[in-house]
């Protein structure tokens, strides 16, 4: 894996419960992020996952493996996207979920990028992805 120093944190308060968001990150990528029918995952430490996103008429593969799982509290995965996304680096995404009122405070850390430009691209994208997640999960 690449040097973990190159990374960032994104935080967002969301309406969904920690249990709902935990399921979305471990079983429901098709519901909010992945191209329909493309997600292949079994949420267990060490297990690989794969899904594609569709953007501007192109499919973009995402893949990795589950590193740590604490139901309704934490999902940690390796994260690789095509050669342009993470530039071949196996990055790490850690999603911490904490109850906040009737919703959840999401703390997402993404680290291990090969370059500042790859980190910056993902740092700009994650807030939009989390916004999309909240909208699509209702």
Secondary structure, 3 states (H helix, E strand, C coil): CCCCCCEEEEEEEECCCHHHHHHHHHCCHHHHCCCCCCCEECCCCCCEEEEEEEECCEEEEEEEEEEEEECCCEEEEEEEEHHHHHCCCCEEEEEEEEEECCEEEEEEEEECCCCHHHHHHHHHHHHHHHHHHHHHHC
